[in-house]
Every structure is written in structure tokens, then in C-alpha cells.
Amino acid sequence: MLTVLVVEDNEDLRFLYEDAMTFEGYAVLTAANGQEALDILAREREPPRIILLDLMMPVMNGWVFLQHFRTVAGYASIKVLICSAAKDLAPSGVPILRKPVDLEELTRTVADLCAA
């Protein structure tokens, strides 16, 4: 079973994404900010296949998370999909879905990225 890590500070959206991914057959881990996500990645024996990442979060935002994430060689195979309302451009080479995210588009994009 493939695992998705949802990194989203909005609790309602975090649960919504978790439910959608669970319904599609993925195992789901959740974090409320980038630091929690890094902690989860460090302790999990099997890394997630994909990370759904918000950019605007307290404690550690998505941009800072990506800076740390990209320094760990073991994470190179983990895909990242940004789900954010931020007007700024997504980091280079990272796909983005703008909020409000359409759940059908989200599940389709996750499946496509996991298959690539």
C-alpha cells in the first residue's frame, strides 16, 4: 500500500485530504506543519510515496520544509504536490494545485504522480 503524507495546518482540510486519500486506498500520515512532517519522515521506516504540502503554515512553512527535505538524499524518490492558496509561484519543478482544491483533481494528480 502506498503512503501519502498530508502536511496542512488547517485541520478541516487535513481531515478532508486524509479521507479522500484513504478512500482511494492510500495509507495516510498527517502533519500540521513542516517541522512535524520532518519529524514523521525521520521516524518512519518506510517513506511515503508522495507529500501533499501546504506552503503557508506556522512553525515551519512549506518553503522552509522543502529546503530541509531536499538536503536528505534518502528522500529523493518522494514526490511532492503543493496544495496552496499562496499567490507566490511554487518552487521550481514542484507541481501545484491551487486551493480550493477539487478532490477529483487531487486524487487524479496523486495517482498520476505515484505512477510516474
N, C-alpha and C positions, 0 to 999 in steps of 0.2 A: 504494500500500500504506500502510495506517495504521500509525503507530508508537506503541508503548507504552513508557513509561519506568518501570521497576521500581526502587523505592527501598526497599531492605530490607537490614538489616545481617546477618541470618542467611543465610550462604552457601547452605545447602541449600534454604531457602525461595526465595531469589533465583533459583537454578537451576530449581526446580520451577515457579515462576511464569513464568520465561522460556520453558521448554519448553512449557508449556500455551499461552502466547500465540503462540509460533512455530507450534505445531500448528494453531492457529486461523487462521493466515495473517497475523499481525501481524509487523512488524519490531519488534525489541526492543532497547532500550538499558537498561543496568543501572547502579545506583549503590549503594554500601554505606552511604551516609548523606546527609543533606540538603545538605551542602556539595558533595559530589561531584555531586549532582543539579543544583544551581545552576550548577556549572561546565559540565556537559553541556548544559544549556539555553542557556547563554551562547555556546557554540561551535557548536551545531547550526544549520545554515541553515534546516532545516525542523523546526518544533517537533513534539513528539509530540502525538497526539490526546488521550491520557489518561495520567495518572500513577497508578501503584499505590503508595501511600505507607504505610510503617510509621510509627508515632508514636514508639516507644521505640528510639532509636538513639544510638550515641556520636557525638562530634564535633559534629553538628548534628541534633537530633531533628526529628520531623515538624511539631511546632507552630511551632518557630522557622523551619523551611523555609517553611511556609505564610505566615508573616509577611513574609518576604522575597519570596516568589513573588508574593504579592498586590500588591506595590508596582510590579510591572513591567506596564505597560499591554499590551504585546505578548503576554502570557501569558493574557489574559482568556478566550481561546477554548479553552484547555487544560482538560479535565475532570480532576478528582481523585477517586480512590476510595481510601479508607483501608482498609488491611488490618492490623488490630492486635488484640492481646490486651489492650491498655490498658483499664482499667476506667473511666477518665475518659470523659466524653462527647466525641464527635468535634466538631471546630469546626463552628459553625453553617453549615448548608446543604451540608455535605460528606457524601456517602453513606459508609457504613462496613460492612465485612464483618468479623465477629469471628473471630479465629484460634481454633481451626484452621479455615482457610478451605476450604470444599468447592469443588473445582476446577470442577465443573459450574456451581455458582452464580457462581463468579468469572468464567468465560468468558461466561455469560449476561448478567451485570451489565455487564461491559465492553462487550459487543456492544450492549446497550440504551443505555448512556451514549454510546457513539460514534455511535449512530444518532440520538440526540436533538439 
